[in-house]
Amino acid sequence: MRLAEIIALRPVPAAGLLATLTRRCPLSCAHCSTSSGPRGEDTPGDALRRFVGGFAPADRPEVLMLTGGEPMLRPRLVADLAALASAAGTRTTVLSGMFFAGDGRVPARIMDALRHVDHFSASMDVFHEREVPRSAVFRAMHRIMDRGIDVSFHVTGTAADDAYLADVTTSIRSTFRDQAAVLVNHIRPVGRAAAWATARTVTLPGAGEEGGVQPPPTPCAMAAWPTVAFDGTVAACCNQRVVDARPVPRHLRLGHIAEDDWAAIHRRCRQSPVLRTIRTAGVGSCADCRALADRPADLATAERAGARPAAAAVDMLGARLQHEAGAAALLRRYGSERYAPLVLLGGGGGGAGNSDGAGGAAGPGGHGGSGGADGSGDSDSISDSGGADDFGDSGRSDRPGSPGRASGPGNASGPGGASDPGGAVGSSSHRSSRRSTVSSSSSAPGSSGSSGSSRQEASA
């Protein structure tokens, strides 16, 4: 399965399911949006198996995306979930920080688990490279490709003009001969990056003038795929502040894997009037969206708009048009616009109407605990005490040649839609800022983990 196919499905309600397997990660990247580390919670494995086992050929997501934390700390669970999903016709993709690849090899337990997945993506940025060398990651990815598994890279940089992005994308394209797609995002001040990263700001026309232009709400494609959090709660989007919030804002809570099956989550995702309004009209910024639960009048407005007779048809039409526009078009909105065409590398246009090309030069164009419900040393985990692969240090491969960890940003390379069923929602007092601040938490339009973003957030 090509990365472009996955990303093109991102705006389609319930076409995918994002599942956090753990908040643990052996790495300690300074930009991690989930603030993952050696200790943290594991999502209950048996509950995940029951939930994914409830997929049916006639009612299933197209894509199951496994993330974390570091999902490959639980290789048996990855294999089990991928096999269960495949039985219903769902394809599985995994996003990993490559902790296991310090010497360029892929441990047997991990390679055995990957036999069951349809796509494997590696997170790569200046922070990951301080802990796992680029050359080692490339060797490991070649070994995975040699097993017939499609691979891609999720790359994060400080901004579009970050010299690191130009260097690493050129290196990937050359090494993999354009057979590995690349999704590029920018670091956002979320998770550990909140202590040092700066949000990008854009001053809108009329700023500072009497009656100046207000930041317009825009349809949100990220409210389409349910996201399973570390404790089994299912949220309506992958925004990290939503995923981590307890309680999750009620209009963004779809249920819990221990109490609900996929059919119920699917139905709520597609039929929620508020989510329809968010997907087709928008409600302002991500902060505005989260705050709807505390603004009953605005929430009621969104409910009424999404309950109109034509709202469901508009929602589906908008999803279809975005899907047909393809992966590169989506990433121009939610990823790094300059590098958006790189998602098309390796084939697979990711949308019936996609005419973008990825040819030419490669220039302009997260990952989390011990002691979860399965137990800190359960047999599906690579645990602190090591295992068949003898990792140690919560799964990290501490072999000679592995670079040390970085606790801060350090020396980063380089400088520095759909129709509206009911109008904008939200009182002007909550959307009076003249500046739009990009500040989000999801690592990509189809993933979560590192601090690269796929959401836009306006300052309140």
VEXLUM-483921 format. One line per 3 residues: for each residue x, y, z of C-alpha. Coordinates in nm, 4 decimals. Each point is the difference from the previous one (the first is absolute). Example, Ala and Ser with C-alpha at 12.3 -4.5 7.8 and 13.67 -1.06 7.14 Angstrom:
// residues 2
1.2300,-0.4500,0.7800; 0.1370,0.3440,-0.0660;
//
This chain:
// residues 460
0.0000,0.0000,0.0000; 0.1474,0.3320,-0.1049; 0.0171,0.2955,0.2375;
-0.1907,0.2113,-0.2527; -0.2946,-0.2394,0.0228; -0.0066,0.0329,0.3782;
0.0212,0.3785,0.0049; -0.2614,0.0403,-0.2744; -0.2469,-0.1889,0.2222;
0.0638,0.2330,0.2950; -0.3000,0.2317,-0.0627; -0.2448,-0.2907,-0.0394;
-0.2007,-0.0534,0.3215; 0.0871,-0.3322,0.1686; 0.2168,-0.1121,-0.2922;
0.2796,-0.0464,0.2497; 0.0619,-0.0694,0.3675; 0.3023,0.1345,0.1869;
0.1001,-0.2189,0.2939; 0.2545,0.0866,0.2671; 0.1614,-0.3223,0.1246;
0.2135,0.1524,0.2739; 0.1350,0.3251,0.1387; 0.3407,-0.1595,0.0499;
0.2990,0.0749,-0.2227; 0.3695,-0.0769,0.0531; 0.0938,0.3293,-0.1673;
-0.0341,0.3451,0.1542; -0.0310,0.2352,-0.2960; -0.0239,0.3640,0.1023;
-0.2881,0.0711,-0.2384; -0.2289,-0.2950,0.0836; -0.3613,0.1196,0.0027;
-0.1086,-0.2916,0.2211; 0.2872,0.0525,0.2488; 0.0625,-0.3740,-0.0167;
0.2829,-0.1599,0.1973; 0.1163,-0.3218,0.1671; -0.2947,0.0043,0.2420;
-0.3632,0.0361,-0.0881; -0.3245,-0.1851,-0.0534; -0.0665,-0.2875,-0.2406;
-0.3403,-0.0038,-0.1670; -0.1836,-0.3136,0.1203; 0.0981,-0.2691,-0.2501;
-0.2963,-0.2309,0.0474; -0.2445,0.2864,-0.0442; 0.1754,0.1046,-0.3206;
-0.0155,-0.3573,-0.1311; -0.3717,-0.0243,0.0749; -0.0682,0.3354,-0.1612;
0.1945,-0.0677,-0.3209; -0.1356,-0.3547,-0.0039; -0.3446,0.1594,-0.0293;
0.0732,0.1368,-0.3465; -0.2232,-0.1619,-0.2630; 0.0412,-0.0106,-0.3789;
-0.3124,0.2149,-0.0339; 0.0926,0.2404,0.2828; 0.3690,0.0726,0.0473;
0.2532,0.2797,-0.0446; 0.2126,-0.0118,-0.3130; 0.3145,0.0722,0.2017;
0.1161,-0.0829,0.3523; 0.2931,0.2216,0.0988; 0.2035,-0.1162,0.3007;
0.2012,0.2615,0.1827; 0.1140,0.1031,0.3460; 0.2283,0.0623,0.1734;
0.1983,-0.2696,-0.1751; -0.2371,-0.2715,-0.1271; 0.2816,-0.2427,-0.0812;
0.0655,-0.0418,0.3722; -0.3036,-0.2321,-0.0248; 0.0755,-0.2072,-0.3105;
-0.2358,-0.2849,0.0827; -0.2881,0.2414,0.0450; 0.0864,0.1635,-0.3348;
-0.0095,-0.3410,-0.1691; -0.3262,-0.1003,0.1689; -0.1805,0.3246,-0.0858;
0.1228,-0.0038,-0.3607; -0.1145,-0.3617,-0.0438; -0.3419,0.0731,0.1521;
-0.0416,0.3071,-0.2186; 0.1048,-0.1861,-0.3127; -0.2639,-0.2664,0.0596;
-0.2651,0.2677,-0.0486; 0.1754,0.1673,-0.2939; 0.1643,0.2874,0.1896;
0.3619,0.0843,-0.0785; 0.2470,0.0919,0.2756; 0.2748,0.2601,0.0109;
0.2547,0.0623,0.2765; 0.1943,0.3161,0.0913; 0.3251,-0.0638,0.1892;
0.2879,0.2009,0.1423; 0.2421,-0.2813,-0.1044; 0.1455,-0.0497,0.3496;
0.0984,-0.3548,-0.0964; 0.2130,0.0948,-0.3015; 0.3150,0.1276,0.1722;
0.2197,-0.2415,-0.1972; -0.2151,-0.0099,-0.3134; -0.1564,-0.3354,0.0803;
-0.3641,-0.0873,0.0626; -0.0467,-0.2384,0.2960; -0.1792,-0.3233,-0.0812;
-0.3015,0.0716,0.2225; -0.0563,0.3342,-0.1714; 0.0491,-0.1339,-0.3520;
-0.2394,-0.2839,0.0767; -0.2634,0.2514,0.1149; 0.0496,0.2125,-0.3119;
-0.0868,-0.2976,-0.2216; -0.3616,0.0746,0.0863; -0.0029,0.3737,-0.0800;
-0.0622,0.1713,-0.3323; 0.2067,0.3154,0.0503; 0.2838,0.1025,0.2303;
0.1123,0.3572,0.0602; 0.3075,0.1286,0.1821; 0.0145,0.3307,0.1855;
0.3110,0.1947,-0.0930; 0.1244,0.3402,0.1119; 0.3039,0.1590,0.1575;
-0.1098,-0.1252,0.3428; -0.0500,-0.3640,-0.1017; 0.3332,0.0055,-0.1835;
0.1806,0.0884,0.3236; -0.1191,-0.3311,0.1425; -0.0182,-0.2265,-0.3055;
0.2385,0.0837,-0.2874; -0.1503,0.0704,-0.3405; 0.2171,-0.2611,-0.1690;
-0.1243,-0.2664,0.2436; -0.3645,0.0956,-0.0575; 0.0531,-0.0195,-0.3752;
0.1541,-0.3470,0.0254; -0.2884,-0.1216,0.2154; -0.2581,0.1482,-0.2359;
0.1658,-0.1742,-0.2957; -0.0294,-0.3292,0.1882; -0.3693,0.0646,0.0597;
-0.0507,0.0893,-0.3663; 0.1749,-0.3207,-0.0992; -0.2809,-0.1894,0.1763;
-0.2511,0.1584,-0.2392; -0.1350,0.2555,0.2500; -0.0652,0.3496,-0.1295;
0.1887,0.2668,0.1980; -0.0010,0.3758,0.0415; 0.1550,0.2718,0.2153;
-0.1706,0.2537,0.2272; 0.2477,0.2898,0.0095; -0.0172,0.3035,0.2281;
0.1872,0.3295,-0.0196; -0.0194,0.3471,0.1481; -0.1465,0.1660,-0.3110;
-0.0183,-0.0382,-0.3770; 0.3399,0.1689,-0.0395; 0.1692,-0.2246,0.2582;
0.3224,-0.1229,-0.1638; -0.0466,-0.3338,0.1744; -0.3166,-0.0675,-0.1978;
0.1722,0.0645,-0.3314; 0.2885,-0.2257,0.1017; -0.1996,-0.2937,0.1374;
-0.2602,-0.0070,-0.2786; 0.2762,0.0057,-0.2607; 0.1738,-0.2829,0.1865;
-0.3179,-0.2092,0.0168; -0.0788,0.0515,-0.3661; 0.3525,-0.0919,-0.1067;
0.0361,-0.3014,0.2280; -0.3414,-0.1478,-0.0729; -0.0158,0.1110,-0.3644;
-0.3365,0.1675,0.0519; -0.1605,-0.3263,0.1127; -0.0704,0.1283,0.3523;
-0.2542,0.2788,0.0491; 0.0752,0.2880,0.2364; -0.2453,0.1959,0.2151;
0.1469,0.3267,0.1307; -0.1325,0.1975,0.2971; 0.1232,0.2886,0.2120;
0.0691,-0.0025,0.3733; -0.2753,0.1487,0.2152; 0.0120,0.1170,0.3638;
-0.1766,-0.3077,0.1348; 0.1162,-0.2651,0.2478; 0.3712,0.0335,0.0774;
0.0337,0.2523,-0.2817; -0.2323,0.2354,0.1882; 0.2975,0.1022,0.2149;
0.2006,0.1361,-0.2923; -0.1767,-0.0036,-0.3385; -0.1730,0.3124,-0.1281;
-0.3370,0.0005,-0.1707; -0.0110,0.1488,-0.3466; -0.2223,0.3053,-0.0325;
-0.1679,0.1476,-0.3041; -0.1415,0.3511,0.0094; -0.3248,0.0186,-0.1957;
-0.0989,0.2934,-0.2244; -0.1592,0.2800,0.1974; 0.1742,-0.0943,0.3225;
-0.0063,0.2821,0.2499; -0.2628,0.1922,-0.1957; -0.3484,0.0774,0.1235;
-0.2251,-0.2742,-0.1356; 0.3041,-0.1903,-0.1283; -0.0195,-0.3488,-0.1447;
-0.0769,-0.2812,0.2439; 0.1780,-0.3361,-0.0360; -0.2562,-0.2032,-0.1957;
-0.0932,-0.3470,0.1231; 0.1004,-0.2722,-0.2431; -0.1196,-0.3583,-0.0421;
0.2055,-0.2435,0.2059; 0.0995,-0.3279,-0.1630; 0.1648,-0.1194,0.3208;
-0.3387,-0.0610,0.1666; -0.0549,-0.3014,-0.2241; 0.2008,-0.2899,0.1481;
-0.0733,-0.1274,0.3520; 0.3069,-0.0134,0.2249; 0.0503,-0.2564,0.2764;
0.1876,0.1577,0.2906; 0.2315,-0.1771,0.2443; -0.2848,-0.0794,0.2428;
-0.2400,-0.1299,-0.2650; -0.2011,0.3208,-0.0354; -0.0945,0.0677,-0.3618;
0.0248,0.3652,-0.1074; -0.1336,0.1511,-0.3205; 0.3321,0.1516,-0.1044;
0.3730,-0.0430,0.0524; 0.0724,0.3435,0.1461; 0.2306,-0.0824,0.2903;
-0.1768,0.2317,0.2406; -0.3249,-0.1826,-0.0757; 0.1571,-0.3459,0.0254;
0.1636,0.0830,0.3355; -0.2894,0.1933,0.1560; -0.2013,-0.1684,0.2748;
-0.2812,0.0296,-0.0389; 0.0100,0.0262,-0.3772; -0.2370,0.2818,-0.1084;
-0.3342,-0.1766,-0.0287; -0.0616,0.0946,-0.3630; 0.3390,-0.1533,-0.0874;
-0.0389,-0.3219,0.2019; -0.1217,-0.2931,-0.2073; 0.0162,-0.2707,0.2664;
0.2365,-0.2568,0.1500; 0.1375,-0.3236,-0.1437; -0.0965,-0.1935,0.3133;
-0.3635,0.1082,-0.0311; -0.0650,0.0595,-0.3698; 0.0626,-0.1934,-0.3195;
0.1183,0.1377,-0.3340; -0.3560,0.0175,-0.1347; -0.0990,0.2426,0.2778;
0.3130,0.2140,-0.0383; -0.0443,0.0041,-0.3787; -0.3622,0.1079,0.0298;
0.0742,0.2804,0.2477; 0.2908,0.1272,-0.2088; -0.2086,0.0238,-0.3150;
-0.3325,0.1065,0.1472; 0.0988,0.2519,0.2692; -0.1527,0.3345,-0.1052;
0.2781,0.1936,0.1745; 0.2748,-0.1966,-0.1755; -0.1761,0.0537,-0.3338;
0.0077,0.3740,0.0634; 0.3677,-0.0108,0.0975; 0.0871,-0.1968,-0.3146;
-0.2027,0.2106,-0.2421; -0.0055,0.3533,0.1444; 0.2556,0.0142,0.2786;
-0.0433,0.1698,0.3351; 0.3059,0.2237,0.0065; 0.3256,-0.1251,0.1466;
0.0810,-0.3294,0.1727; -0.0292,0.1895,0.3288; -0.3454,0.1218,-0.1029;
-0.0983,-0.3561,-0.0843; 0.1158,-0.1378,0.3344; -0.1769,0.2835,0.1814;
-0.3414,-0.0731,-0.1549; -0.0814,-0.2216,0.2969; 0.0188,0.3100,0.2212;
-0.2074,0.2151,-0.2376; -0.3508,-0.1517,-0.0049; -0.1447,0.2525,-0.2452;
0.2750,-0.0581,-0.2562; -0.0206,-0.3754,0.0488; -0.3736,0.0136,-0.0613;
0.0596,0.2020,-0.3176; 0.2432,-0.2636,-0.1258; -0.2487,-0.2731,0.0910;
-0.2789,0.1667,-0.1948; 0.2183,0.0623,-0.3034; 0.1169,-0.3600,-0.0163;
-0.3520,-0.1372,0.0494; -0.1440,0.1700,-0.3071; -0.1369,-0.2356,-0.2647;
0.2798,0.0747,-0.2484; 0.2849,-0.0087,0.2523; 0.0842,-0.3687,-0.0418;
0.0078,0.0322,-0.3792; 0.2233,0.3066,0.0201; 0.2326,-0.1837,0.2393;
0.0356,-0.2959,-0.2369; 0.0416,0.2252,-0.3036; 0.2736,0.1970,0.1703;
0.1803,-0.3209,0.0977; -0.0262,-0.1353,-0.3541; 0.1343,0.3190,-0.1570;
0.2948,0.0116,0.2411; 0.0745,-0.3669,-0.0592; -0.0044,0.0501,-0.3755;
0.2285,0.3044,0.0312; 0.2591,-0.2360,0.1451; 0.2671,-0.0189,0.2656;
0.2193,0.2872,-0.1209; -0.2927,0.2406,0.0017; -0.0805,-0.0948,0.3597;
0.3611,0.0447,0.1097; 0.0133,0.3465,-0.1504; -0.2585,0.0894,0.2639;
0.1190,-0.2075,0.2943; 0.3665,-0.0784,-0.0602; 0.2943,0.1794,-0.1601;
-0.1329,0.1507,-0.3213; 0.3436,0.0125,-0.1613; 0.0596,-0.3717,0.0438;
-0.3573,-0.1225,-0.0475; 0.0654,-0.1725,-0.3393; 0.2504,-0.2363,0.1655;
-0.2926,-0.1970,0.1440; -0.0579,-0.1303,-0.3545; 0.3415,-0.1612,-0.0350;
-0.0021,-0.3714,-0.0689; -0.3266,0.0063,-0.1933; -0.3600,0.0060,0.1155;
-0.1546,0.3365,-0.0786; -0.2171,-0.0077,0.3094; -0.3102,0.1422,-0.1645;
-0.1812,-0.0417,-0.3270; 0.0511,0.3575,-0.1084; 0.3561,0.0500,0.1161;
0.2260,0.1581,-0.2592; 0.2878,0.0933,0.2259; 0.3451,-0.1201,-0.0837;
0.2912,-0.0719,0.2265; 0.2743,0.0085,-0.2549; 0.2997,0.2290,-0.0056;
0.2243,0.1025,0.2832; -0.0995,-0.0714,0.3542; 0.0064,0.3672,0.0891;
-0.3086,0.2181,-0.0463; -0.2588,-0.2107,-0.1241; -0.2014,-1.0231,2.2823;
0.0302,-0.2882,0.1803; -0.1514,-0.1789,0.4808; -0.0223,-0.2564,0.4756;
0.0532,-0.2886,0.2107; -0.2703,-0.1638,0.2019; -0.3038,0.0304,-0.2243;
-0.3002,-0.2293,0.0139; 0.2045,-0.2737,-0.1613; 0.2708,0.0252,0.2666;
0.3426,0.1550,-0.0341; 0.1560,-0.3264,-0.1071; -0.2763,-0.1545,-0.2087;
0.1053,-0.2416,-0.2691; -0.0981,0.2305,-0.2852; 0.2426,0.2678,0.1148;
0.3702,0.0639,-0.0317; 0.0378,0.0917,0.3643; 0.2512,0.1696,0.2272;
0.1539,-0.3303,0.0929; 0.0640,-0.0934,-0.3599; -0.1482,-0.2909,-0.1852;
0.0679,-0.2235,-0.2924; 0.1681,0.2915,-0.1774; 0.1936,0.1096,0.3107;
-0.0662,0.3711,-0.0424; 0.0195,0.1307,0.3550; -0.0733,0.3584,0.1137;
-0.3694,-0.0288,-0.0818; 0.0777,-0.1501,-0.3348; 0.2820,0.2208,-0.1188;
0.2917,-0.1650,-0.1766; 0.3033,0.1426,0.1796; 0.2696,-0.1230,-0.2316;
0.3319,0.1686,-0.0772; -0.0394,0.2775,-0.2485; -0.3427,0.1169,0.1139;
0.0056,0.3750,0.0628; -0.0946,0.1301,0.3413; -0.3328,0.1511,0.0897;
-0.0808,0.3654,-0.0254; -0.2107,0.1668,0.2644; -0.0661,0.3231,-0.1864;
-0.0253,0.1415,-0.3503; 0.3748,0.0486,-0.0266; 0.1515,0.0724,-0.3368;
-0.2800,-0.0631,-0.2409; 0.1210,0.0097,-0.3564; -0.0823,0.2903,-0.2220;
-0.1624,0.3321,0.0654; -0.1775,0.0140,0.2808; -2.9002,-0.5702,-1.1870;
-0.3381,-0.1175,0.0690; -0.3303,0.1907,0.0018; -0.1312,0.1638,0.3172;
-0.3221,-0.1556,0.1322; -0.0688,0.2653,0.2564; 0.2552,0.2780,0.0070;
0.2813,0.0681,0.2435; -0.0437,-0.1013,0.3591; 0.1384,0.1747,0.3041;
-0.0497,0.3387,0.1587; 0.2123,0.2884,-0.1199; 0.1449,0.0392,0.3459;
0.1789,-0.3317,-0.0478; 0.1209,0.0771,-0.3507; 0.0989,0.3658,0.0229;
0.3727,-0.0439,-0.0533; 0.1498,0.1495,-0.3153; 0.2859,-0.2467,0.0028;
-0.0144,-0.3667,-0.0915; 0.2415,-0.2159,0.1985; 0.0951,-0.3447,-0.1216;
0.0337,-0.2148,0.3104; -0.1079,-0.3593,-0.0175; 0.0707,-0.3416,0.1265;
-0.0418,-0.2678,-0.2579; 0.3067,-0.1112,-0.1877; -0.1653,-0.0374,-0.3344;
-0.3376,-0.0157,-0.1626; 0.0009,-0.3667,0.0783; 0.2007,-0.0372,0.3086;
0.0984,0.1113,0.3420; 0.3239,-0.0020,0.1913; 0.2662,0.2517,-0.0938;
-0.0530,0.3710,0.0140; -0.0523,0.0512,-0.3688; -0.3517,0.1297,-0.0424;
-0.3024,-0.0467,-0.2141; -0.2338,0.2430,0.1724; -0.0280,0.3766,-0.0001;
-0.0859,0.1828,0.3165; -0.0906,0.3686,0.0358; 0.0970,0.2003,0.3038;
-0.2964,0.0860,0.2178;
//
